[in-house]
Amino acid sequence: MADLISLISNEIADKVESVIKIKELLKLKEDYPYESQLEDSIKLITQGHTILKSWMSLFKKTKQAIEDENGDKWEFQIPPFKQRIEHMIIVLEDMNKVTEYLKKFFAFLGPNL
């Protein structure tokens, strides 16, 4: 069971990583207005964060439902997949903070940022 959960978790994490490329997320593109780039980045970060938080929430609810139904503890090693997802959530939260500060700088300094 742990292998299946790890596989699902890794697929979700890999998909989020493939869509949200941190190195290119805030890189300036000459032919695209920076305000639009920033808004697109914020949307991607928010979507990725929502997906990862939803996966963790669903996992916890399912685990609790199984334990409540069977009366037994659902015992197996889960930390490796959980650590990766939680780390990604923290990184996306930090990236969201960065984009919010960039929005404030942009509003304060205007398009010459």
C-alpha positions as CSV (number, residue, x, y, z in Angstrom):
1,M,0.0,0.0,0.0
2,A,2.8,2.4,0.8
3,D,4.3,1.8,-2.6
4,L,1.0,2.8,-4.3
5,I,0.7,5.9,-2.2
6,S,4.3,6.9,-2.9
7,L,3.8,6.4,-6.6
8,I,0.6,8.5,-6.7
9,S,2.3,11.2,-4.6
10,N,5.4,11.3,-6.8
11,E,3.3,11.6,-9.9
12,I,1.4,14.5,-8.4
13,A,4.7,16.2,-7.3
14,D,6.4,15.5,-10.6
15,K,3.5,17.1,-12.5
16,V,3.5,20.2,-10.3
17,E,7.3,20.4,-10.8
18,S,7.0,20.1,-14.6
19,V,4.4,22.9,-14.8
20,I,6.0,25.2,-12.3
21,K,9.6,25.6,-13.3
22,I,11.2,27.7,-10.5
23,K,14.2,28.8,-12.6
24,E,11.9,30.2,-15.3
25,L,9.0,31.4,-13.2
26,L,10.1,35.0,-12.6
27,K,12.5,35.3,-15.6
28,L,11.7,38.4,-17.7
29,K,10.5,37.8,-21.2
30,E,11.0,40.8,-23.5
31,D,7.8,40.3,-25.6
32,Y,5.5,39.9,-22.6
33,P,4.6,42.6,-20.1
34,Y,6.0,42.0,-16.7
35,E,2.7,42.6,-14.9
36,S,1.1,39.8,-16.9
37,Q,4.1,37.5,-16.3
38,L,3.8,38.1,-12.6
39,E,0.1,37.4,-12.6
40,D,0.6,34.2,-14.6
41,S,3.3,33.2,-12.1
42,I,1.0,33.9,-9.1
43,K,-1.7,31.7,-10.8
44,L,0.7,28.8,-11.3
45,I,2.0,29.0,-7.8
46,T,-1.5,29.1,-6.3
47,Q,-2.7,26.2,-8.4
48,G,0.3,24.1,-7.5
49,H,-0.1,24.9,-3.8
50,T,-3.8,24.1,-3.9
51,I,-3.1,20.7,-5.6
52,L,-0.5,19.7,-3.1
53,K,-2.5,20.8,-0.1
54,S,-5.6,19.0,-1.5
55,W,-3.5,15.8,-1.9
56,M,-2.3,15.9,1.7
57,S,-5.8,16.7,3.0
58,L,-7.3,13.9,1.0
59,F,-4.6,11.4,2.1
60,K,-5.3,12.4,5.8
61,K,-9.1,12.1,5.4
62,T,-8.8,8.7,3.7
63,K,-6.4,7.4,6.3
64,Q,-8.7,8.5,9.1
65,A,-11.7,7.0,7.4
66,I,-10.0,3.6,7.0
67,E,-8.8,3.7,10.6
68,D,-12.3,4.6,11.8
69,E,-13.9,1.9,9.7
70,N,-11.5,-0.9,10.6
71,G,-10.6,0.2,14.1
72,D,-7.0,-0.5,13.4
73,K,-4.2,1.9,13.0
74,W,-3.0,2.4,9.4
75,E,0.6,1.6,9.9
76,F,3.3,1.9,7.3
77,Q,6.1,4.2,6.4
78,I,4.8,7.4,4.8
79,P,7.5,10.1,5.6
80,P,9.4,10.0,2.3
81,F,6.4,11.0,0.1
82,K,5.0,13.3,2.8
83,Q,8.3,15.1,3.2
84,R,8.6,15.9,-0.5
85,I,5.0,17.2,-0.7
86,E,5.4,19.3,2.4
87,H,8.7,20.7,1.2
88,M,7.1,21.7,-2.1
89,I,4.2,23.3,-0.2
90,I,6.6,25.4,1.8
91,V,8.6,26.4,-1.3
92,L,5.4,27.5,-3.1
93,E,4.3,29.4,-0.1
94,D,7.7,31.2,-0.1
95,M,7.4,31.8,-3.8
96,N,3.9,33.3,-3.3
97,K,5.4,35.7,-0.8
98,V,8.1,36.7,-3.3
99,T,5.5,37.4,-6.0
100,E,3.5,39.5,-3.5
101,Y,6.5,41.6,-2.7
102,L,7.3,42.0,-6.4
103,K,3.7,43.2,-7.0
104,K,4.2,45.8,-4.2
105,F,7.5,46.9,-5.7
106,F,5.9,47.1,-9.1
107,A,3.0,49.2,-7.8
108,F,5.5,51.5,-6.0
109,L,8.1,51.9,-8.7
110,G,6.0,51.5,-11.8
111,P,7.0,49.8,-15.0
112,N,10.6,50.9,-14.6
113,L,11.2,48.1,-12.1
